[in-house]
């Protein structure tokens, strides 16, 4: 009986999905855009020797470039036109949001509504171009001398022409990905930038799994260790799903209302406050802020061969902040916690929520409307954000400790990757369900109108 009911429900959902033509168009557009992104990740920069580049990357395996390569879907390893991915855009968004919270002028622009949002987006684009130019120049300079000590050069003809073409190509690739992400958000399903990052991470999963199984076949890793790694990964996925659905429901009471039919009972509702209000933003922001200077230091350090003190400084920075080092993990945890509180304060304003409740007659039992309600919501939000920040930090840092404890090779599949993939998948599925519900309600409204017209006739 139960299995038959489940099959019937699945059949109904599939039938509704087949009838939702707008949803299918959005899904096909999203898939097509992600395919374009993956194809671009295989288009190399002009003047690059792929074989020499691959040998140089093998020597720095497990470093910051390998970690950055995970977010770009292997584009950095191939040094493609989208090697920088959307990280410059994310960094620019961080800077603009921080500046908005600190500058009264930008805060006033933000309060202008849609016009202000467009202005801030334009500032973000300008800053994205600037950051991409800076990163692209350091990458081009570093590529010219990377591996010079070993007699291997990844650049066919070094010089100013190569630097200019590299910067232009990287700026064009990053801006195209930014535009593609905006198109996915408006014409597809889900958040475009998040989906592009997720597509890059998911594309590395087969390589990670095959390398892990190959290590087990050769005997470098025991079969029990491989099984434990998979069990831990599935356990983390379950824990992420559980925490992303966790919330604190604040009771909201509305007074009794007088209507034409008499006195109506006072209504009760709940204000849902998610434990993790900021989603995947803190890990992405923290990692992008750490990866940008590290990438510049690594490439600039390779260019600074023989420059004495400057080379030693860059080498010390790259070594101290190497992916997986104690300093790197400490700064990463601090960045996650900071952006948890910062982004939560950006997306949820307790005072504004308290004013809206007061305007519509709602109140929290035992709390006076107005400022007292705002203070109470801020108190509750701060407490649950502490839990959310600890959860995000644990998810992103515990796998690093597990890798060291079990002696696993440094893999690009980390807690940050799982967190991004699970969150983006859940958000996309939620949007798909919303479109299906909207399509179902639209059909019900059409049927009601047809029946009403038939009855009038």
Buried (B, 14 or more C-beta within 10 A) or exposed (E): EEEEEEEEEEEEEEEBBEEBEEBEEBBEBBBEBBEEBBEBBEBBBBBBBEEBBEBBBEEBEBBBBBBBBBBBBBBBBBBBBBBBBBBBBBBBBBBBBBBBEEEEEBEEBBEEEEEBEEBBEEBBBEBBBEBBBBBBBBBBBBBBBBBBEEEBBBBEEBEEEBBEBBBBBBBEBBBBBBEBBBBBBEEBBBBBBBBBBBBBBBBBEEEBBEBBEEBBEEEEBEEEBBEBBEEBBEEBBEBBBEBBEBBBEBEBBBEEEEEEEEEEEEEEEEBEBBBBBBBBBBBBBBBBBBBBBBBBBBBBBBBBEEEEEEBEBBBEBBEEBBBBBEEBBEBBBEBBBBBBBBBBBBEBBBBEBBBEBBEEEBBBEEBEBBEBBBBBBBEBBEEBBBBBBBBBBBBBBBBBEBBEEBEBEBBBBBBBBBBBBBBBBBBBEEBBEEBBEEBBEEEEEEEEEEEEEEEEE
